[in-house]
Amino acid sequence: MPEEILETSVVANGVRFHYATQGSGPLVLLVHGFPERWFSWRRQIPALAAAGYRVVAPDLRGYGLSDKPTDGYEITNLALDIARLIPALGADQATVIGHDWGGAITWETVSRHPEVVSRFAVLNCPHADVMRRTLLRSSEQLRRSWYMFAFNVPWLPERLIARDGGASLAKMFRSMAVDRRNFTAEALAPYRASVARPEDVAPMLEYYRQAIRLALRPSKVEPYPVIDRPGLLLWAEEDKALGLELLAPHSRVARDLRIQRIPGCGHFSMLEQPEAVNRHLLHWLEETDVTAVRSAAPPSA
């Protein structure tokens, strides 16, 4: 009988992170997005653990049962959270896999802290440079991204999200899906519980608020290096928030990046099509095992 998914916590970068874990072997870190929790990875954790990995899925800073400090939500510090979480979990390096905001944090972590990332995968989130340039030239993507700007209105978004026990959140999950069968009231209950009060929502929105503040000060952003770790960009084709035009420019941001598309699937792909996501991830992990080991090894004398 396979071991159960366990829940515990660890302190890193001054924050106590609640996390779920299963399996043993090389560390795979699963990083969720908005408005989620570790629970979003519940279909991936057993599959990756069965393949021989120690899987850890934390609640991010400000989410779920992790600490909710009043500051530290700028992307550079969110990446530092991950960079310090990996050694706090007893590993020198990890495979980092992120979705949505977790994808943005994954891009930032592998760019700024490559020493702790052996390889990375991102689900439906563009690299920061790709997103910035696309927003400047694509009115269609700007229209799709309306919510990022709406979330910067003071106090109102958190009250609207928390109203009626997070009913609007459940509606959002379903509206983003092509196949809604996995978005039952029972499956969405943990997310609704996470936004039951406006003060629970405020830290989640701070991710967007800090991102817009940084976008208004582009001189404060250090140039991004070309990523040299093996990577996978897994993209659900029917994402209503992020267009397919975001895919092609990624050939410039990483030297070894595979792009795989999931047809007939919306933004929350690991919830909507967990079997397809697992299949792509496991195939990529198997194919890049040797490459990841080589990139993690110190240079020979």
C-alpha positions as CSV (number, residue, x, y, z in Angstrom):
1,M,0.0,0.0,0.0
2,P,1.5,3.4,-0.9
3,E,2.3,5.8,1.9
4,E,-0.1,8.6,2.6
5,I,0.4,12.3,1.7
6,L,1.8,13.8,4.9
7,E,1.4,17.4,6.0
8,T,4.0,19.3,8.1
9,S,5.9,22.5,8.1
10,V,9.4,24.0,7.9
11,V,10.9,27.5,8.3
12,A,12.7,29.2,5.4
13,N,13.5,32.8,4.7
14,G,11.8,33.8,8.0
15,V,8.5,32.2,7.1
16,R,6.9,29.0,8.3
17,F,5.8,27.0,5.2
18,H,3.1,24.4,5.5
19,Y,3.6,21.6,3.0
20,A,2.4,18.3,1.8
21,T,4.9,15.5,1.0
22,Q,5.1,12.0,-0.2
23,G,7.8,9.6,-1.5
24,S,11.6,9.5,-1.3
25,G,14.4,10.2,-3.7
26,P,15.5,13.4,-5.5
27,L,13.4,16.4,-4.4
28,V,10.7,17.7,-6.7
29,L,9.1,20.9,-5.5
30,L,5.6,21.8,-6.7
31,V,4.7,25.5,-6.5
32,H,1.0,26.5,-6.8
33,G,-0.5,29.7,-8.1
34,F,-3.4,32.0,-7.5
35,P,-5.9,31.4,-5.8
36,E,-4.8,27.9,-4.7
37,R,-2.9,25.8,-2.2
38,W,-0.8,22.7,-2.2
39,F,-4.1,20.9,-2.7
40,S,-4.0,21.7,-6.4
41,W,-1.2,19.2,-6.8
42,R,-3.0,16.3,-5.1
43,R,-3.2,14.3,-8.4
44,Q,0.5,14.9,-9.2
45,I,2.0,14.1,-5.8
46,P,1.3,10.3,-5.8
47,A,2.3,9.9,-9.5
48,L,5.6,11.6,-9.0
49,A,6.3,9.8,-5.7
50,A,5.6,6.5,-7.3
51,A,8.2,7.4,-10.0
52,G,10.9,7.6,-7.3
53,Y,10.8,11.2,-6.2
54,R,10.4,13.0,-2.9
55,V,7.6,15.4,-3.7
56,V,7.0,18.5,-1.6
57,A,4.1,20.9,-2.3
58,P,4.1,24.0,0.0
59,D,1.4,26.5,0.6
60,L,3.2,29.7,-0.5
61,R,3.8,32.7,1.6
62,G,0.4,34.3,2.4
63,Y,-1.6,31.1,1.4
64,G,-3.3,28.3,3.2
65,L,-1.7,27.3,6.5
66,S,1.7,29.0,5.8
67,D,2.6,32.3,7.5
68,K,0.9,35.4,6.2
69,P,3.4,38.3,6.8
70,T,2.5,41.8,5.9
71,D,5.5,42.1,3.5
72,G,7.9,40.1,1.3
73,Y,5.6,39.6,-1.7
74,E,7.8,41.1,-4.4
75,I,8.9,38.5,-6.9
76,T,12.6,38.6,-5.9
77,N,11.7,37.6,-2.4
78,L,9.2,35.0,-3.5
79,A,12.0,33.4,-5.4
80,L,14.3,33.6,-2.4
81,D,11.6,31.7,-0.5
82,I,12.0,28.8,-2.8
83,A,15.8,29.1,-2.9
84,R,15.9,28.8,0.9
85,L,13.1,26.3,1.2
86,I,15.2,23.7,-0.8
87,P,18.1,23.5,1.7
88,A,15.6,23.8,4.6
89,L,14.2,20.6,3.2
90,G,17.6,19.0,3.3
91,A,18.5,19.1,-0.4
92,D,21.2,20.9,-2.3
93,Q,19.1,21.1,-5.5
94,A,15.5,20.3,-6.6
95,T,13.4,20.0,-9.7
96,V,11.1,22.9,-9.4
97,I,7.6,22.8,-11.1
98,G,5.3,25.7,-10.9
99,H,1.9,26.7,-12.2
100,D,0.5,30.3,-12.7
101,W,2.1,32.4,-10.0
102,G,4.1,29.4,-9.0
103,G,5.4,29.4,-12.6
104,A,6.4,33.0,-12.3
105,I,8.3,32.2,-9.1
106,T,9.9,29.2,-10.8
107,W,11.1,31.3,-13.7
108,E,12.5,33.8,-11.2
109,T,14.2,31.2,-9.1
110,V,15.9,29.3,-11.9
111,S,17.1,32.7,-13.3
112,R,18.3,34.2,-10.0
113,H,19.2,31.1,-8.0
114,P,20.2,28.5,-10.6
115,E,22.5,26.8,-8.1
116,V,19.5,25.2,-6.3
117,V,17.5,24.2,-9.4
118,S,18.6,21.1,-11.3
119,R,15.7,21.5,-13.9
120,F,12.4,23.2,-14.0
121,A,8.9,23.0,-15.5
122,V,6.3,25.7,-15.8
123,L,2.6,25.3,-16.4
124,N,0.8,28.2,-18.1
125,C,2.9,31.1,-17.0
126,P,5.2,33.1,-19.3
127,H,8.7,34.3,-18.5
128,A,8.6,37.9,-17.1
129,D,10.3,39.3,-20.2
130,V,8.0,37.5,-22.5
131,M,4.9,38.8,-20.7
132,R,6.2,42.4,-20.5
133,R,7.0,42.6,-24.2
134,T,3.7,40.9,-25.2
135,L,1.7,43.3,-23.1
136,L,3.4,46.2,-24.8
137,R,2.4,45.0,-28.3
138,S,-0.7,42.9,-27.9
139,S,-4.0,44.6,-27.1
140,E,-5.5,41.1,-27.0
141,Q,-3.2,39.9,-24.2
142,L,-3.7,43.2,-22.4
143,R,-7.5,42.6,-22.5
144,R,-7.0,39.1,-21.1
145,S,-4.9,40.4,-18.3
146,W,-7.6,42.9,-17.0
147,Y,-7.8,41.1,-13.7
148,M,-4.2,41.9,-12.8
149,F,-5.0,45.6,-12.9
150,A,-8.3,45.2,-11.1
151,F,-6.6,43.4,-8.2
152,N,-4.7,46.6,-7.6
153,V,-7.8,48.5,-6.5
154,P,-7.6,49.0,-2.7
155,W,-9.7,46.7,-0.4
156,L,-12.5,46.0,-2.8
157,P,-11.2,42.9,-4.6
158,E,-10.6,41.0,-1.4
159,R,-14.1,41.7,-0.2
160,L,-15.6,40.6,-3.5
161,I,-13.6,37.4,-3.6
162,A,-14.5,36.6,0.1
163,R,-18.2,37.4,-0.3
164,D,-20.7,34.5,0.0
165,G,-18.0,32.1,1.2
166,G,-15.9,32.5,-2.0
167,A,-18.7,31.8,-4.4
168,S,-17.1,33.9,-7.1
169,L,-13.9,31.9,-6.8
170,A,-15.7,28.6,-7.5
171,K,-17.4,30.3,-10.5
172,M,-14.0,31.5,-11.8
173,F,-12.5,28.0,-11.6
174,R,-15.4,26.5,-13.6
175,S,-15.4,29.4,-16.1
176,M,-11.8,28.8,-16.9
177,A,-12.3,25.1,-17.7
178,V,-13.2,23.3,-20.9
179,D,-14.2,20.1,-19.0
180,R,-15.8,21.0,-15.7
181,R,-16.2,17.5,-14.3
182,N,-13.3,17.9,-11.9
183,F,-14.5,21.2,-10.5
184,T,-17.2,19.9,-8.2
185,A,-18.4,21.7,-5.1
186,E,-16.4,19.2,-3.0
187,A,-13.2,19.7,-5.0
188,L,-13.4,23.5,-4.7
189,A,-14.3,23.6,-1.0
190,P,-10.7,23.9,0.2
191,Y,-10.1,26.9,-2.1
192,R,-13.3,28.6,-0.9
193,A,-12.3,28.0,2.7
194,S,-9.0,29.8,2.0
195,V,-10.7,33.0,1.0
196,A,-13.5,33.0,3.7
197,R,-12.4,36.4,5.0
198,P,-11.0,39.5,3.2
199,E,-7.9,39.4,5.4
200,D,-7.2,35.9,4.0
201,V,-7.4,37.2,0.5
202,A,-5.2,40.3,0.9
203,P,-1.8,38.5,1.0
204,M,-2.8,36.6,-2.2
205,L,-3.5,39.9,-4.0
206,E,-0.3,41.4,-2.8
207,Y,1.5,39.3,-5.3
208,Y,-0.3,41.2,-8.1
209,R,0.1,44.6,-6.4
210,Q,3.8,44.2,-5.9
211,A,4.2,43.0,-9.6
212,I,2.4,46.1,-10.9
213,R,4.6,48.4,-8.7
214,L,7.7,46.7,-10.1
215,A,6.4,47.0,-13.7
216,L,6.1,50.8,-13.2
217,R,9.8,50.8,-12.2
218,P,11.5,48.7,-15.0
219,S,14.9,50.2,-14.1
220,K,14.7,48.3,-10.8
221,V,14.7,44.9,-12.6
222,E,18.0,43.2,-13.2
223,P,18.4,41.8,-16.8
224,Y,17.5,38.2,-17.0
225,P,20.2,35.7,-18.0
226,V,19.5,33.0,-20.5
227,I,18.6,29.9,-18.5
228,D,20.9,27.0,-18.9
229,R,18.9,24.4,-16.9
230,P,16.7,21.9,-18.7
231,G,13.2,23.1,-18.8
232,L,9.6,22.2,-19.8
233,L,6.9,24.7,-20.7
234,L,3.6,22.9,-20.5
235,W,0.7,24.9,-21.9
236,A,-3.0,24.3,-21.9
237,E,-4.3,25.6,-25.2
238,E,-7.7,27.0,-24.0
239,D,-6.3,29.3,-21.3
240,K,-8.6,32.3,-21.2
241,A,-6.1,34.4,-19.4
242,L,-2.9,33.7,-21.4
243,G,-2.8,33.5,-25.2
244,L,-0.9,31.1,-27.4
245,E,1.1,34.0,-28.8
246,L,3.1,33.9,-25.6
247,L,4.7,30.6,-26.5
248,A,7.1,31.3,-29.4
249,P,9.2,34.0,-27.7
250,H,10.3,31.5,-25.1
251,S,12.9,30.2,-27.4
252,R,15.0,33.2,-26.4
253,V,14.9,32.8,-22.7
254,A,16.3,29.3,-22.2
255,R,18.8,27.1,-24.0
256,D,17.1,23.8,-23.4
257,L,13.3,24.4,-23.2
258,R,10.8,22.0,-24.4
259,I,7.3,23.3,-25.2
260,Q,4.4,20.9,-24.9
261,R,0.7,21.8,-25.5
262,I,-2.4,20.3,-24.0
263,P,-5.3,20.7,-26.3
264,G,-8.9,21.1,-25.1
265,C,-7.8,22.2,-21.6
266,G,-8.1,25.4,-19.6
267,H,-5.8,27.3,-17.3
268,F,-5.9,25.0,-14.3
269,S,-4.5,22.0,-16.3
270,M,-3.4,19.9,-13.3
271,L,-6.9,20.0,-12.0
272,E,-8.8,19.6,-15.3
273,Q,-6.5,17.1,-17.1
274,P,-4.3,15.6,-14.3
275,E,-3.5,12.4,-16.3
276,A,-2.2,14.4,-19.3
277,V,-0.2,16.7,-17.0
278,N,1.3,13.6,-15.2
279,R,2.1,12.0,-18.5
280,H,4.0,15.0,-19.8
281,L,5.8,15.6,-16.5
282,L,6.9,12.0,-16.0
283,H,8.1,11.7,-19.6
284,W,10.1,14.8,-19.4
285,L,11.5,13.8,-16.0
286,E,12.6,10.5,-17.4
287,E,14.2,12.0,-20.5
288,T,16.1,14.7,-18.6
289,D,17.4,12.6,-15.7
290,V,20.9,12.3,-17.1
291,T,20.9,15.9,-18.3
292,A,19.8,17.1,-14.9
293,V,22.5,15.1,-13.1
294,R,25.2,16.5,-15.4
295,S,24.0,20.1,-14.9
296,A,24.0,19.6,-11.2
297,A,27.5,18.1,-11.1
298,P,30.5,20.3,-10.2
299,P,33.0,20.8,-13.0
300,S,35.8,18.4,-13.2
301,A,39.3,19.5,-12.2
